[in-house]
Amino acid sequence: MVGGAVGPEFPPLSYGQKKPGPFSGQQNASSSSTFTNFPTFFLVKRSSTSNENFHIVSPFLVEKAIIATVGEVKTTKKLRSGDLLVEVHSRKQSQQIVKLTHFSTIPITVSPHASLNSSKGVITCGELLNVPTEEILKELQGQGVSHVRRISIRRDGQLLNTKHLILTFDSAKLPENIKAGYMRLSVGTYIPNPLRCFQCQRFGHSKTSCRGTLTCARCAEVGHDSTDCTRAEKCVNCKGEHTSFSRNCSASGNKKKK
């Protein structure tokens, strides 16, 4: 594990919270919805040897070119890089836009966005505790699931499996529930734990870029790590009576709401 990322031994905290989503295509689908399973977000770049972008291209030209080729799309946004992020309405538009090579006389390349066309959710099911993730994936693929990872926790020096599973869906829409055999399971938003430095225990950076002092994750004292520490627990971030990696730390910004 790369120093700094809070590992799988500390499970994500926000099971069951529904995802508001920063983009219009990232919302919860109703339980009766059928997964579209086609990319809806596309990155449009200018095909140029001189690193040209859309900062100096007329927005009227872009709008007319999109409407003339694929019709009215859901959204078009210019990113800070100068590339365009286009969200389409339908499978037909998805198939059309990826084939584009020009906006008027401007050469372009179009590709599905690397991350916006999928979503992650968490399910909790004790009956699946001893079922291999490969079998779970095989059974759930028909519901748009493309990857399954089981959350583990470290307890008394041992890594133990839990009944919590992280599911990756081939859709920007997160379903409210899925069907696992005869069981209907609620899908909560997966919110990864915040980045925590394994050197100084502070949030927001990793050990490789840390300029701080070695600090114990258990007692918050400097000069030693937590491997053999038996002192009273204290968090270096919120000064609470728990370890710096505790799920109850208010400073993490990811505390589970009761």
C-alpha positions in Angstrom: 0.0 0.0 0.0 1.2 3.5 -0.9 1.9 5.5 2.3 -0.9 8.0 2.9 -3.9 6.3 1.5 -6.2 5.0 4.3 -6.2 1.3 3.4 -8.9 -1.3 3.2 -8.5 -2.1 6.9 -10.5 1.0 7.7 -13.9 0.7 5.9 -15.7 3.7 4.3 -18.0 5.4 6.7 -21.0 6.6 4.8 -23.0 3.4 4.0 -26.5 4.2 3.0 -26.2 7.9 2.2 -27.6 8.7 -1.1 -25.4 10.4 -3.7 -26.3 14.0 -4.7 -23.8 14.0 -7.5 -22.0 17.1 -8.9 -23.1 16.4 -12.5 -26.6 16.0 -13.8 -25.9 12.4 -15.0 -24.7 11.3 -11.5 -27.8 10.6 -9.5 -29.6 7.7 -8.0 -31.7 5.6 -10.4 -34.9 4.2 -9.1 -35.0 0.5 -8.2 -37.1 -0.2 -11.3 -34.7 1.6 -13.7 -32.9 -0.4 -16.3 -29.2 0.3 -16.6 -28.3 2.1 -19.7 -24.8 0.6 -19.8 -23.5 3.1 -22.4 -21.2 6.1 -21.7 -22.9 9.4 -21.3 -19.9 11.7 -20.6 -17.4 12.4 -23.4 -14.1 14.4 -23.5 -13.6 16.4 -26.6 -10.1 17.5 -27.5 -8.7 19.5 -30.4 -6.5 17.4 -32.6 -3.5 19.6 -32.9 0.3 19.4 -32.8 0.5 22.8 -31.1 -1.6 21.9 -28.1 -4.5 24.1 -29.1 -7.7 23.9 -27.1 -11.2 25.4 -27.0 -10.4 28.5 -25.0 -10.2 30.5 -28.2 -12.9 28.8 -30.2 -16.3 30.4 -30.6 -19.0 28.8 -28.4 -21.5 29.4 -31.2 -19.4 27.3 -33.5 -19.2 24.5 -31.0 -22.9 24.5 -30.2 -23.9 24.5 -33.9 -21.4 21.7 -34.7 -22.8 19.5 -31.9 -26.4 20.1 -32.8 -25.7 19.5 -36.5 -24.1 16.1 -35.8 -25.7 14.6 -32.8 -28.5 16.9 -31.9 -29.3 18.7 -28.7 -27.2 17.2 -25.9 -27.7 17.4 -22.1 -24.8 19.6 -21.2 -21.6 21.0 -22.7 -18.9 22.4 -20.4 -15.4 23.8 -21.0 -12.9 22.4 -18.5 -10.0 24.4 -17.2 -7.7 22.4 -19.6 -9.6 23.9 -22.5 -11.2 20.6 -23.4 -14.9 20.1 -23.6 -17.0 17.8 -21.4 -20.2 16.7 -23.2 -23.0 14.8 -21.6 -25.4 13.1 -24.0 -29.1 12.0 -23.6 -29.2 8.6 -25.3 -27.4 5.6 -26.6 -27.9 6.9 -30.2 -26.1 10.2 -29.3 -23.4 8.2 -27.5 -22.7 6.2 -30.6 -22.8 9.3 -32.8 -20.5 11.6 -30.8 -17.7 9.1 -30.4 -17.4 8.9 -34.2 -16.9 12.7 -34.7 -13.6 13.8 -36.1 -14.3 17.5 -36.8 -16.3 20.5 -35.4 -16.8 22.4 -38.6 -13.2 22.7 -39.8 -11.5 22.0 -36.5 -10.1 18.5 -36.1 -11.1 16.8 -32.8 -10.8 13.6 -30.9 -13.7 12.2 -28.8 -13.4 9.6 -26.1 -15.6 8.5 -23.1 -14.6 10.2 -19.9 -12.3 8.0 -17.8 -14.3 8.2 -14.5 -17.7 9.9 -15.0 -19.3 7.0 -16.7 -19.2 4.7 -13.7 -20.3 4.9 -10.1 -19.6 3.1 -6.8 -22.0 2.0 -4.2 -21.9 -0.1 -1.0 -24.1 -3.0 -0.1 -24.2 -4.9 3.2 -25.2 -8.5 3.3 -24.2 -11.1 5.9 -25.4 -13.9 3.6 -22.7 -13.0 1.1 -19.9 -13.0 3.7 -18.5 -16.4 2.5 -19.4 -16.0 -1.1 -16.3 -15.3 -3.3 -16.3 -11.9 -5.0 -15.8 -13.6 -8.4 -19.1 -15.4 -7.9 -20.9 -12.2 -6.7 -19.6 -10.3 -9.8 -20.8 -13.1 -12.1 -24.3 -13.0 -10.6 -24.6 -9.2 -10.6 -23.2 -8.4 -14.0 -26.7 -8.4 -15.5 -27.5 -5.4 -13.2 -24.7 -3.3 -14.5 -22.0 -4.3 -11.9 -18.5 -4.4 -13.4 -16.4 -4.9 -10.3 -16.8 -6.2 -6.7 -14.4 -5.5 -3.8 -15.0 -6.7 -0.2 -14.1 -4.3 2.6 -11.7 -5.7 5.2 -10.8 -4.6 8.7 -7.7 -5.2 10.7 -8.4 -6.5 14.2 -5.8 -7.9 16.6 -3.3 -8.0 13.9 -5.5 -10.0 11.5 -7.2 -8.8 8.3 -10.8 -9.9 8.5 -13.5 -9.9 5.8 -16.7 -7.9 6.5 -20.2 -8.2 5.1 -19.7 -4.8 3.3 -19.1 -4.9 -0.5 -18.1 -2.1 -2.8 -19.8 -2.4 -6.2 -18.7 -0.5 -9.4 -21.5 0.1 -11.8 -21.1 0.7 -15.6 -23.3 3.7 -15.3 -23.2 7.2 -13.9 -26.5 6.5 -12.2 -26.3 4.7 -8.8 -29.3 2.3 -8.3 -31.3 2.5 -5.0 -31.1 -1.3 -4.7 -30.0 -4.5 -6.4 -31.3 -8.1 -6.4 -28.9 -10.7 -5.0 -30.7 -14.0 -5.5 -33.9 -13.7 -3.5 -32.7 -10.7 -1.6 -33.2 -7.0 -2.5 -30.3 -5.0 -1.1 -30.1 -1.3 -0.6 -27.2 0.5 -2.3 -25.5 3.3 -0.4 -23.0 5.8 -1.8 -19.4 4.7 -1.5 -17.4 7.6 0.0 -13.7 6.7 0.3 -11.8 7.5 3.5 -9.8 10.8 3.3 -6.1 10.7 2.5 -4.1 10.4 5.7 -0.3 10.6 6.0 1.3 7.5 7.7 4.2 9.8 8.8 2.6 12.7 10.6 -1.0 11.3 10.7 -2.4 14.5 9.2 -5.1 14.6 6.5 -4.6 15.8 2.9 -1.2 14.4 1.9 0.7 11.2 1.7 3.9 10.0 3.5 6.0 10.4 0.4 5.3 14.2 0.3 5.3 14.7 4.1 7.5 17.3 5.7 6.3 16.6 9.2 7.6 14.5 12.1 7.0 10.8 12.7 3.9 10.7 14.9 2.2 7.8 16.5 -1.2 7.0 15.1 -2.3 5.6 18.5 -1.1 8.2 21.1 -0.3 11.2 18.9 3.2 11.5 20.5 6.1 12.2 18.1 9.2 10.0 17.7 7.7 6.6 17.3 5.1 4.7 15.3 2.0 2.8 16.6 3.3 -0.8 16.0 4.2 -1.5 19.7 2.6 1.5 21.3 0.4 0.8 24.4 -0.2 4.4 25.6 -3.6 5.9 25.9 -5.3 6.7 22.6 -5.3 10.2 21.4 -6.0 11.7 17.9 -3.4 14.1 16.5 -6.1 15.8 14.4 -9.0 16.5 16.7 -7.3 15.7 20.1 -10.1 13.2 20.9 -9.6 10.0 22.9 -9.3 7.7 19.9 -6.6 6.8 17.4 -5.8 9.1 14.5 -7.3 6.5 12.1 -10.5 6.1 14.1 -13.8 6.1 12.1 -15.2 8.5 14.7 -12.7 11.3 14.1 -14.6 14.5 13.5 -11.6 16.1 11.8 -11.7 13.6 8.9 -14.9 15.1 7.5 -16.2 11.6 6.9 -17.6 10.7 10.3 -20.6 8.4 10.1 -23.8 10.2 10.9 -26.1 8.4 13.4 
